[in-house]
């Protein structure tokens, strides 16, 4: 009788697995995985929405095409949203949650307040996906798809993107303040914060290359211009001509929200110019320039290699984006699929 019960249970589980797998190929029921005490494991999978919402990526791209054509800077903003999400609680769309009775929003953290943008584009994508495939595509996957799409539309690489993330029911203002690397980071601080997420020095340099597009506010690089080491002197690694150009954009007093391109040579084109500028002392942020002037031979060599070989950079950027997108996702029955990305259902 006991044998019959066990056999019946396995048949039920196998049937459930087959049913879920046909609708959502990302649902993998495995034994001995990382699925918790049940022994079931759920993995991300590129074809996760193949049957439940096959048009998901097309919908994302159609919204992105209009948004980025209207404002090229939006591509970098959406790429940054994914980064700022994954580094806090994992890639779970916690960064999208607004303040509520139960949520203290990550949008008010030091790295995000008056800085993070692109939320309205995510809202538009979500609304269109809800029309086509109600409560199927998670906000966390929308962030990942938008980051890839923004890279492609800016001239950067494409990659096979694992999907199946679910949305958190929590946010962490504290972790947002402590885990996201600040723009004045030392190289050691950057390495430490990336290592905390399971990312190595290769990932650090490659993902920093995302700064080939986008802008930064004066407040993020003012210290380099006027008081880099607490001696009221500029950062000596700054190219002199570049230094004087930046001073005209970013005065010593005021102007905190004035913006300057992270890659002034091709600010809307995803390429390897960012790395060449770093070699010339024209990286905008301290966290950019220390990749070359810091004490690590590994990061210095990588900056040189990516400056020389754009295809090498593109290949590693794609690999590192997949790796970052796999940071602690909620899968299977954990979390939820929000109807509105700004609030918990």
N, C-alpha and C positions, 0 to 999 in steps of 0.2 A: 504493500500500500504506500509506504514512504517513497519507494522508487517511482511509483506511478505519479505521486505528487511532484517530485523533483522533475521528472520528465515533462509533466504538464506545464510546470513553471517555465522550463526552458523553452518550450514551444511558444508560450505566450510572449516571452521576452523576444524570441526570434521573430515572431509575427509583428510585434511592436517595432522592433528594429527595422524590419523590411518596410513597414508602412511609413515610418518617419523618414527612412533613407530614400524612399522613392519620391517623397515630397520635398525633403530637405537632405540632399546628399551629404551635407556636413554633419549630420547626426550619425556618429559611429559608436556603436555599443561594443566596447572592448573590455577585456578582462585585464586587471592589473595596471590600468592606465592611471591618469591623474583626475579621475572623475569623482573623487571623494570616497567615502566609506562604502558606497554601493558597488564600487568596482567598475562602473560604467565610465567611459571616457568620451568626450565630445571634442572633436577637432575642427579647426577652421578649414575651409575647403573652397577653392575658386568657383566651383559650380553650385554653391549652396542654394542660390535662387534660380537655378536652371528651370525648375518646374513651377515653383511657387510665384516667381516674379521675373520671368526671363528678360523683360524690358527694363529692369532696374538701372543698369549702367547707361542705357540710352537716355533714360529720363534724367539721370544725374548730369550727363554730358550736355544735354540740350539746355539745361538751366545754366550750367557753367559757361557755355559758349556765349550766351547773351551777357551774363554778368561780367565776364572777363573782357569781352569786346567793349563793354561800356566803361569798365575801369580795370585796366591791366594789373594794377596793384592787388586786386582781389585774389589773384592766383596765389600770391605769397601769403596773404592773410589766411586763406583756407588751408594751406600747407601747414602754417604755424598752429592753427586750431587743433589739428590732429596731433602734432607734437606736444602741445600743452595739455592735451587730454591724456595721452598715453603715459606721460611722466608722473602723473599724480596717483591714480588708483588703477592704472592699466588703461587699455583702450576701451573705455566703457561709456563714453559720452557724458561723463560727470561734469565736464567743463561747460556743457550747454544748459545746465539747470539754473533757473532763476531762483532768487530768494523766495522762500515760502515759510509756512509755519514749521516745517520740518527740515528745510534745507538752508544752509548758509552757503551762498553761491561762491564758486571758485572765481567768478568773474570779478570779484572785488579784491583778489589777492594782489600783492605788489607787482608781479610780472604781468598781470592781466588787466588791471583797472585802467580805463582810459587808453587802452592799447590793443587788446584783443578785438578782432572785428570779423565780419563775415557771417554773423548769426542770422541775418535776414536771408542770406542766400541758402543757408541750411534749412531755414523755415520753408522757403519756397520749394526746395527739393523734396522735403518731407511731405508737404501738402500734395504735391503731384504724385508722389509714390503712394500716399494714402488713398488717393482717388483710384489709382490703377490696381493696387494690391494692398488692401486695408490690413494694417497691423502685421505686416510681413517683414519689411526691411527695417532693421534697427537704425537708430541714430548713430550708434558707434560705427556701423558699416558705412553709413552715409559719409561720415567724416573721413574714413579710409578711402572711399571711392572718390570723394571730392579732392583729397590730397593728390591721388594719382592723376585724376582728370586735369587738375590745375597744372601739374607738372607737364603733362602731355601737351596741353594747349599753349604752354609757354615755350615749347620747343624741346622739352626734356624727354627722358626715357619713358617707356611703357614697361609694365611688369605684370606678371600673373599674380593677382591679389587674392589671398585666402580670405574667405568671408564666413559669417556665422556668429559674429560677436553679438552680444545682447547688451541692453542698457542697464546701467546701475540705478539703484533707488536711493543712492547716497551721493554726497559730494564731500570734499575735504579742503576747506580753505587753508588749513594749517599745512597740509602736505603740498598744496600748490605753492605756498610761500617758501617751502624748504627744498623741494625737489627740482624745480625748474631753474636751470642755470642762469644766473644774472649776466647782463652784458659786460660787466667789469670783472668777470671771473678770471682767476689765474688758470693756467693750464692744469695744475694739479686738482683744482676744484672741479674743472670740467671732467677730467678723467674719473674722479671720484663719483660725481653725480651720474655719469653715463654708466659706470660700472655697477652702480646701485640698481640700474634697470637691466643688467645683463648685457650691456653694450660695451664693446672694447674701443681701443684707440682708432682702429680702422673705421668703425661705425661713427665715431665722433667726428673725424675729419670729413668723411663722406656726407654725413647728414648736415654738417655745418655748411656744406656746399649748397644747401637750400637757400642760403643767403645770396645766391646769384640773382635772385629776384626779390623785389620788395624794398621797403623803406624802413628807416628807424628814426625815432624821435630824438631831438637834440638832447633831452635829459639822459638818454642812454649812452651818449658819448661825450658829454660835456666835461666829465672828469679828465678824459684824455687830453683835452685842449688846455685846461687851466690848472689842474691840480692832481696829476696822475699819482704821484707818490707822497702826497701830503706836504710838498715843498713849494706849492704855487707855480709849478713848472709843467710844461706839456710833456706828453709821452715822447721820449727820445726816439722811439722806433717809428714814429710818424714821418712820412715824407714831408719835407718842408712846404713844397708847393700845395700839397693836399691839405696840410695843416692850415694854411692861410685861407684856402677855399672853405674849409669847414668853419673857421671862425666867422666868416661872413654870413653863414647860415645859422650859427649857434653862438649867440653872444654870452658873455660871462654871466650876465644878469638877465633873467627873463628868457622868453623864446623857447621854453621847454618843449612845446608841442610842434615847433618847426621840424620839418622832416628832410632827410637826406637819403639818397639811394644807398643801399648796402653794396651795390656794384654799380658805380656811376657810369661805367663804360657801356653796359647793356642791361639797364635795370629791369626791363620787362622780358628779357630773353634768357631762358634757362640754358646756360652754357658753362664753360670752365673759366671764364674771365675772372671770376671771384678769386680763384687761386693765383692767377697771375698778378692780380692787384696786391694780394698779400705779400708776394715775393718782392714787390716794389715798395713796400711800406705804406700801402694804400688800402689796407683793410679798415673798415669803418669802426667796428667795435673792438674793445680790448680782447674779447673772447674770440674774435676772428684772427687778429694779429698774433696772439700767443701760440696759435697752432704752428707758426713758423719761428717765432722768436723765443718760445718757451724752451725748457731744458730737455724735452723729449726728442731724441733723434728720430723715433718712429713717425711722429706727427710731421716733423720737418720734411722728412723724405716723402711722405704721402702728399703733402702740399706741392712739392716739386713735381712728383709724378702726375698728379691730376692736372697741374698747370700745363704739362707737356702733352698729355694724352686725354682728350675729352671723352673718348669712348670708354677708357678705363674708369674714369670718374662716373660716367653714366651707369656702367655696369654695376659698380659698387654701391652707388646711390640707391639703385633699385633693390639690390640685395639687403641693404641696411634698412630701407623703408619697410620691407616685408618683415624683417627681424623686429623692428620697433613696433610694427602693427600687431605683433604677436605677444606683446607684453601683457600678461595677466588678463586675457579676455574672459568675460563671462560667457559661458556657453551652455548648451543643453537646456536645463530648466532653471538655471540661475538667472537672476535679474529679470528683465522684462523687455518687451518691444513697445516703446512709448508711442502713443498716438501723436503727442506734441513733444518735440524734443526739449522744450523749456521746462517741462514739469513731469513729475512722477505720476503715472496713471493711478 
